Amino acid sequence: MAEERENGMRDAEWEASKVCVLGLGYVGLPTAAILAVSGFQVVGVDVRHDVVEAVNAGDVPIEEAGLKTVLQGAVASGNLRAQGGPEPADVFIIAVPTPIQQNRTADLASVRDAAKSIVPHVTKGNLVVLESTVPPGTTDGLLAGILSESGLQLGEELYVAHCPERVLPGRVLTELVQNDRVIGGINAESARRAAQLYRRIAEGEICPTTAVVAELAKLVENASRDVGIAFANEVARISRTCGADGREVIALANRHPRVEILDPGPGVGGHCLPVDPWFLVEAAPELSRLVCTAREINDSQPAWVAERTMAELDGIEQPKVSIWGVAYKGNVDDARQTPALRVLEELGARGAEVSAVDFHVKRFEYELADIEASVTGADCILLLAGHREFRFFEPGAIGERMRNRILFDTRSFLPRERWKDAGFRVVSL
Ligand code: SAJ
């Protein structure tokens, strides 16, 4: 009883004021900046020296609407500074990458390293939050295992929770604040404390649960989207075989009040959807047949797009294709796991000459061309990512530079009629 009272007192008094955020990527950096402008003392930690330097200079190493301004405010206020390693704080938030390995299992090396790096700094009453997407069981297993090396009693003296990030690249600042948050504690008190922290920055609902439910919920969200996209891609292929336009089929089916089919596209990229569903497969291989098939469909979409492009170019000698957009989706600078890379390579393997244009991506496996050079002498524009800049180009002026006027718009992004009026044969998925 006395202990309960003591705990109650301690809980009521607990209010974090200093947060250490490990990993200053597309989730960690905006989280750190928002915590700082919300009044927390924030230490951002990254293993990359260039990232630390950029952040301290108020520079954003990633393209994300509004982030630079928020970051500069946070740094100028003195509430945010970045460095190479952690230091004592009330809360440690781990937001490091969890990529996939060759064998399609999660690579948890960064989570392991980040957790180990905080062990010497954690003290009684601290909270450790894992935001990175992880296979079910990681928080209770790997993370708790490492943190117990601190000698602190987990759930009693050191609180641990998994609060998966759910923000959509391109809308990170808005979604960080507005989205509901799933807060999975290793015990109820851990969830309660983590909920208290997120209530100070989030306007969405705070939903406390267990760590494993939070891990699964996050994976299921992304697997659900991946399955939905695979269905849309499959519908597009079936429709094409039947001589119909898949997008028109989907648009009409979506007029049913209980149908909401997603958009077909050139494939699924980014560092989330092509990766996270495999963590479910890893947890229960025999039971994840739909998830697995959806992955395979989406992974085969770039080859299908390349095949269809070549069919449009049939009879043209040494065809030349101008790819518009290599980012994994429109208006982001991220080309990680982009379907464009596979499309480009598949086209090359089929004998097409390919050049690619992108107004956002700075790092790509192949050299990017400027738009004039890319379309000059080209037979086909293959639009893969709907960057807003592509809408600025006058179809007539582009067509004049081309050898043949074919537009394969895999996103149905450009105004079809305008391009048709300029003499283009416009093809969609
Ligand atoms: N795509 C389609 N058709 C669609 C929607 C998307 O082909 O109808 C493609 C996109 O072009 C892209 C890929 O899918 O290549 C993924 O894009 P996205 O916008 O669906 O998602 P991400 O990867 O940018 O962000 C997802 C989001 N998850 C969900 O919407 C369930 C985000 O909320 C997560 O926080 C993020 O993954 C993450 O970090 O896990």
Residues whose N, C-alpha, C, O or C-beta is under 5 A from the ligand:
A	BS01	SAJ	E165 R166 V167 L168 P169 E221 N222 R225 I229 L262 D263 P264 G265 G267 V268 G269 G270 C272 L273 Y328 K329
